[in-house]
Amino acid sequence: MSPAADAQAFLDRAQRANVMAADCPSRVVLQHVTSRWGTLVLLALLAGRTLRFSELRRRVGGVSERMLAQTLQVLEGDGLISRHAHQVVPPHVDYALTPLGAEAAERVLALAGWIEANLPRLLQARAA
């Protein structure tokens, strides 16, 4: 193999995600999407419209302002949500899912639906 082909093969391997590998960056994204607050924020934004910070906080019951702000920042960094700050006083910021975030949210919704549908069985197993 030529040096260029070797380099390309290395890049191809490096860009392939393997969530089971300890050093794969996909694990970080998996952690963000499947964290309690990350999951709930994605679901709250799935309605398809933008929400302000205060609206999100009301929808995601139990989340603190600090934790919501951190979660939004992380999901924005992953490219799953967009943040639009309006130049007004007091500050007005809207959040929405990106196309990538909508894909992730749909998959999270399927998991949440499965959990809700099977909650009696899950609680029964926990009690046993």
C-alpha positions in Angstrom: 0.0 0.0 0.0 1.2 3.5 -0.7 1.7 6.0 2.1 -1.4 8.0 0.9 -3.5 4.8 0.9 -2.2 3.9 4.5 -3.1 7.4 5.7 -6.6 7.2 4.1 -7.2 3.8 5.7 -6.2 5.2 9.1 -8.6 8.1 8.7 -11.4 5.8 7.6 -10.9 3.7 10.8 -10.6 6.7 13.0 -13.9 8.2 11.7 -15.9 5.0 12.2 -17.8 5.0 15.4 -17.6 2.1 17.8 -19.6 2.9 20.9 -18.1 -0.2 22.6 -14.6 1.1 22.3 -13.4 3.0 25.4 -11.8 5.8 23.4 -14.6 6.3 20.9 -16.0 9.9 20.9 -19.4 8.5 20.2 -19.6 7.6 23.9 -19.6 11.2 24.9 -22.6 11.9 22.6 -24.3 8.8 23.9 -23.9 10.1 27.4 -25.3 13.5 26.5 -28.3 12.1 24.6 -29.2 9.4 27.2 -28.6 11.5 30.3 -31.8 12.1 32.2 -31.9 15.8 31.3 -30.6 15.4 27.8 -33.3 12.9 27.0 -36.0 15.1 28.5 -34.8 18.2 26.7 -34.8 16.4 23.4 -38.3 15.2 24.0 -39.6 18.6 25.1 -38.3 20.1 21.9 -39.7 17.4 19.7 -43.0 19.2 19.3 -41.3 21.0 16.4 -41.4 24.6 17.7 -38.8 26.7 19.5 -39.0 27.1 23.2 -37.6 29.7 25.5 -35.5 28.7 28.5 -38.3 29.3 30.9 -40.7 27.2 28.8 -38.2 24.4 28.7 -37.7 24.5 32.4 -41.5 24.2 33.0 -41.8 21.3 30.5 -38.8 19.4 32.1 -40.1 19.0 35.6 -37.5 19.0 38.3 -34.5 20.4 36.4 -32.6 23.2 38.0 -31.7 26.3 36.0 -28.0 25.4 36.3 -28.5 21.9 35.1 -30.8 22.9 32.2 -28.3 25.5 31.1 -25.5 23.0 31.2 -27.6 20.4 29.3 -28.5 22.9 26.6 -24.9 23.9 26.2 -23.8 20.3 25.8 -26.5 19.4 23.3 -25.8 22.6 21.3 -22.1 21.6 21.2 -23.1 18.2 19.8 -25.1 19.9 17.1 -28.4 18.5 18.4 -30.1 21.8 19.3 -29.8 25.4 18.0 -29.8 28.5 20.1 -31.0 31.8 18.9 -30.3 34.9 21.1 -32.5 37.9 20.3 -30.8 41.3 20.8 -33.4 42.6 23.3 -33.6 43.6 26.9 -34.3 41.5 28.9 -32.5 38.7 27.0 -34.6 36.4 24.9 -33.2 33.1 23.8 -35.0 30.4 21.8 -34.0 26.7 21.5 -35.0 24.3 18.8 -33.9 20.9 17.5 -31.6 20.8 14.5 -32.3 18.2 11.9 -29.7 15.9 13.5 -31.3 16.6 16.9 -34.8 15.7 15.6 -33.4 12.3 14.4 -32.0 11.6 17.8 -35.2 12.8 19.6 -37.3 10.5 17.5 -35.2 7.5 18.6 -35.3 8.7 22.3 -39.1 9.0 21.9 -39.3 5.4 20.8 -37.4 4.3 23.9 -39.5 6.5 26.2 -42.6 5.1 24.7 -41.4 1.5 25.3 -40.6 2.4 28.9 -44.0 3.9 29.5 -45.8 1.0 27.8 -43.9 -1.5 29.9 -43.8 0.4 33.2 -46.1 -2.0 35.1 -43.8 -4.9 34.1 -40.7 -3.0 34.9 -42.0 -2.0 38.4 -43.1 -5.5 39.0 -39.6 -6.8 38.1 -38.0 -4.2 40.4 -40.3 -5.2 43.3 -39.5 -9.0 42.9 
